[in-house]
Amino acid sequence: MENRMKELVDLLNQYAKEYYTQDQPSVSDAQYDKLYRELIDLENKYPEFILDNSPSHRVGGLILSGFEKYQHQYQLYSLQDAFSKEELETFDRRVKADFPDISYVAELKIDGLSISLSYEDGKLITGATRGDGNIGENITENLKRVKDIPLTLNQMQTITVRGEAYLPKASFAAINKERHDNGETEFANPRNAAAGTLRQLDTSIVSKRNLATFLYQEASPSQADSQEAVLENLQSLGFSVNQERLVTSSMAEIWDFIQSIQNKRETLPYDIDGIVIKVNDLHVQDEIGFTVKAPKWAIAYKFPAEEKEAQLLSVDWTVGRTGVVTPTANLTPVQLAGTTVSRATLHNVDYIKEKDIRIGDWVTVYKAGDIIPAVLAVNLDKRKDQPPMAIPTACPSCGSELVHLKEEVALRCINPLCPSLIQRSLEHFASRNAMNIAGLGPSVVEKVFKADLVKDVADIYHLTVDDLLTLPNVKEKSANKLYEAIQDSKANSADKLLFGLGIRHVGAKASRLMLEEFGSLKALATASQEAIATIDGLGSVIADSVASYFAKEEVGVLLDELEQAGVNLDYLGQKVAKDAQLSGLTVVLTGKLEQLTRNEAKAKLESLGAKVTGSVSKKTDLVVAGSDAGSKLEKAQSLGIHVETEDWLQSL
């Protein structure tokens, strides 16, 4: 019986691949169902012989209690966007300045959700969402129900891979037909439907909706030498890999490829929103490196945004966390890039004046970056005799006089007690990249603020479960979960807290750099503007903003309140001592390393105080060269820069 069960599993998995991945079924549904029933009968009789890759593991029925956070072992990066041929050519020139002989791989940019899959000895252990790139959600049980994700690999490998989960157009149409027939609200587009599906707690729903995937990256250190080899390896392991791609050294050929794909975009069985161009050689990728957010060896060309015309009915003016008052247009509804759009940004006062946008105008609307609806232009042929738009002089939230600073395009409310400003600040504080308090989103922030439970961020840490239960539509389970999330956030590294405070000009990267230098918020709060400005990567604008912020008496009181509430004020990352062995040196890695991965070598250099950059210049102090080092080593030698080997680095 064990042999028959293995034979049935192999057959059913092959038939499923033909049906879901290749769209070329070789057996009828009735034949598949007959074999599947036979397997289930045998598994019920002989459970000790059930295989890890049995299709029975994909059957739904499991009700999840929720999703746990998942710390990615390997960070997921965003991609730098390009919207024109000229931007691609600029990228090409920058890369080929150091690597003139490289080639690129151009791949389709699938409009879905990024996922990470980890396997141990060939068995699927964890499937997770992208999240913020460092922390996602563990959705393993749902991803097991996606038919083309292998439960076991063709080889006994331990590997982490990345890809995109998406809903094929045919599956999307079938789901919406069923929802329409049942009187349910239809999904706006396949991406939204895929996102909603993977967030289901009932795995049977995931199993029925027939999501699919394309895998494109080995996140764990790869044995391959090129991106093309990575894709071939992923396919050999049993993953679905998109075959629409081009390998070339010519950006002109890539542009032709982009045009050809764009022309047949509507006929593809899945949605795409662009083309991703990657340096093919993985060793060169390592040498080029990353910014904080994105690889410098890749770029995503986004297809031109769809444009529609709508009438501007009215304008809402809202106050953000820094006091900026932003205009948003209310429009007659239009279908745009798969969603119904009835609101669009007008950017700022200067933009309204420059375009002479007036209420009652017919305007061209598009999605900036395929995400944010925005007003592009006015159709003057349809204008009647409406007057120029009235610009507010008082804050729409608190009534204070608005200011229009000379160096800015925005109107700004400068009342620190403005309710909207405080509310937006609380939302930012709880957001994913700041303190990451799950459950404390805009709607809950509004409730606690209106209930007068919270006036500043420190008050968040005085909330009790009983407080939360007084809020409208908040039940015991969600109150307890939110309370736990608030308590958990106390342990965050202080750079998260610093970013959450919403200091003007201070982003996540600047927050980390400052806390690496000073070690704690208390130390940063007493640092001089000059000391802050000396941090590499910052400057006088950020330093002025930070020093001015901490000079306020009320900020000192706020820090004391946070500390008394048990919020951590210390940096928990790796702090490098000023007298570290390589402190202050700028180092470049080049060539193939034999003993360390590129990331391990970079981490070691940084732990010794070095700043690791991707290109050689007169500012470079040291180059660490592995085997097959090329143009960077030659440039270092021509500039007389000191060169060391990997053995030297290992000896430190």
Summary of the structure (lengths in Angstrom):
residues: 652
radius of gyration: 27.6
end to end distance: 58.7
largest distance: 83.7
contacts: 2013
relative contact order: 0.07
helix: 39%
strand: 22%
